Amino acid sequence: MTQSTMQSTTPSTKPGTSPAAAPPPAQGSFPDLSRFFAPRSVALVGATEDLGKFGGRSTRLMMDFGYTGRIYPVNPNRKQIFGMDCFPSITDLPEAPDHVGLVLPASAIPGALEQCAARGVPFVTVFSAGFGESGTEEGRREQRRIVDIAHAGGIRIMGPNCNGLINFVDGFALTSTGTIARGRCAPGDIGVATQSGGAGQVNVMWRAQQAGLGISYQVSCGNAADLDLFDYANFMVESAATRVVLIIAEHIADGDKLRALARRALELEKPIVMIKVGRTEAGSRAAASHTGALTGADAVCDAALAQMGILRVDDCNDLYETAMLLRRGRWPAGRRAAATSISGGNLVMVADLGAGLGIEWPAYTEQTQQALGACLPGFGTASNPTDLTAAAINQEGKFVAAVTTILADPNVDALVPVLTIAQAKEVRGVAEMSDSSDKAVTIVWTGETSDEPSLTPHTLVTQGHAVYRDAMPALKALRAAMTYGEFQARRTRPAVQRPDGINTDAARALLAAADGPLSEYQSKALLRCYGLPVTQEYLAKTADEAVAFATRINGPVALKIQSPDIPHKTEAKAIRLHVQGDAAVRDAWQQVSANALLYKAAARIEGVLVQEMVSDAREMLVGITQDPSFGPVLTVGLGGIFVEVFKDVAFRLPPLDAGDALSALHELKSFRMLEGVRGQPAADIAALADCIARVSWLAFDLKDLIAELDINPLSVLPQGRGVRIVDALVVPRAHA
């Protein structure tokens, strides 16, 4: 008797019926994938007994993996496959399966999806290639077609061009990978979501298992034409079986969706560790603003992921090596670590590598030093990292006592014990100490036991410990845990509050009336709607007006042409600085006006801006650009004429408060200039932070209307005197 006839079947949808058409999924929402990962019944269209074919391997692996649900092989040329009844089509099945796998030529996929829709199948995995990955318009068109068919029929699809999924928790595998050919590993607490089959199933999943880690779920979703990486990752985050989720993302199509996923993962204290490929820039788009020229896609991605609370790493081994520590759920309160060993050389290496990663090695309290001296007579004064030297060799329990003492020090947030060749009892003692502590413990074990060869790092990892053969992966994992602790501390802060004095309606009206990029004068009018401080200035239509306005300012002035067609006034030689005296102002007005028309004869001229000169200030830049993945991005950095040379900038996703803005400023190499160096007074950093926060709200509120905003320079006056926006350019989306 075959598996399909042994188990009772109750059709969920009668043959020939069709479910109500489902609308495309809402952006940022997550579907319920319970029956995708753990179906009660599954069909494989293209099943065969030929193990040289994808359909044969997938069928055999599903059976051998221990799946207990109903399996329906579909192949019009066979009556039975591996002892199971085989059906000619989806239409002929005794029930609508929860999940259908399609191993067919690309041309046959639309028809098969229509059959699935008619039967009410909720989930389909399309293994077939020949769609969007081909890079051809025909391939992209066919991919859009199958997604449209799926959505019209209420189906969610994985793929196309994918290698399926593995559910170690419930014993379901729909894949052809050889990584599970030797049987099903015990389930673990790490989820893996990638587009690539090889990278996800071999480089991450299989190698993690080789290291002693366990996997809960693994997905290789290929083109991700419908369900995407974040849908699968959300299921893993919500699953009680998963503590850490690892992602390899080739692109991020929906930044809002990722933000929602990250927010939920932080709430549940389930870290997400991601590789985002494509760190190198393929090129920069032309931009009207300095900000646009400065904004690199990868730099924005780095900042966005950090702001969301996602840990970004570089290589596949970084993923599972980081997860090895994170799955223990101990988040350091700070960046202060201690390390100890009987090997001084190893400790020097740990100290150097750790410092390079931003890990601090604080001094111990007097109490800790006295306790170490009592534990190891003659040991002397303890520094950190702590070389226990020969005093701890062959003295039973002394190493464990010493590291336990160090771990109890209030100056220490985490511990890195370094073992070389050690007795099994000592190794187990360190592991027990790690279990009993609420602090992060990252064990570096470079050797083996001297008396029990069967006790290995793999043994300890399978027991739940974080054990590394080398210092660098251990320290990188520890630094990631420290960063995650900072994410969690930040999450508990009050929500970002909108500043007072904002008139969004007036700002929208100004943008709606724009017929191109806004001139500096118009741009500043927009900024004033958000309570942003601009320079004292007047728009002069004649030379006589310019002279009168300069008299009001009572000091040197700048004269600048105002035209939406001349965004960079310096290039047009349409700007004069430090102008003083009636005759000089009149002459400057005439020169600026003439040079503007020489530069662009058809330029629309609004007038000449007569503006106060700002001195004794630090020049900064604040800008907005639109990222295709994350939407509006705020750029903060060193301003002035060298902005594109030094590119000292930080990025944030709006909105921000003043504290967030201050955090961004601290990332700048030039921040010390704001604090005051070589006798210069400190700048008004508080006013600068408030300004940045206000611009961030402008970016957030007007993201549908603004393509670019460039404030450069933003002059930061000495402490207590505020800031002044000296120049600004706004490019509406409609005219980008």
Secondary structure, 3 states (H helix, E strand, C coil): CCHHHHCCCCCCCCCCCCCCCCCCCCCCCCCCCHHHHCCCEEEEECCCCCCCCHHHHHHHHHHHCCCCCEEEEECCCCCEECCEECECCHHHCCCCCCEEEECCCHHHHHHHHHHHHHHCCCEEEECCCCCHHHCCHHHHHHHHHHHHHHHHCCCEEECCCCCEEEECCCCEEECCCHHHCCCCCCCCCEEEEECCHHHHHHHHHHHHHHCCCCEEEEEECCCCCCCCHHHHHHHHHHCCCCCEEEEEECCCCCHHHHHHHHHHHHHCCCCEEEEECCCCCCCCCCCCCHHHHHCCHHHHHHHHHHHHCCEECCCHHHHHHHHHHHCCCCCCCCCEEEEEECCHHHHHHHHHHHHHCCCECCCCCHHHHHHHHHHCCCCCCCCCCEECHHHHCCCCCHHHHHHHHHHCCCCCCEEEEEECCECHHHHHHHHHHHHHCCCEECEEECCCECCCCCCCHHHHHHCCCCEECCHHHHHHHHHHHHHHHHHHHHHCCCCCCCCCCCCHHHHHHHHHCCCCCECHHHHHHHHHCCCCCECCEEEECCHHHHHHHHHHHCCCEEEEEECCCCCCCCCCCCEEEEECCHHHHHHHHHHHHHHHHHHCCCCCCCEEEEEECCCCCEEEEEEEEEECCCEEEEEEEECCCCHHHHCCEEEECCCCCHHHHHHHHHCCCCHHHHHCCCCCCCECHHHHHHHHHHHHHHHHHCCCCEEEEEEEEEEECECCCCEEECCEEEEEHHHC
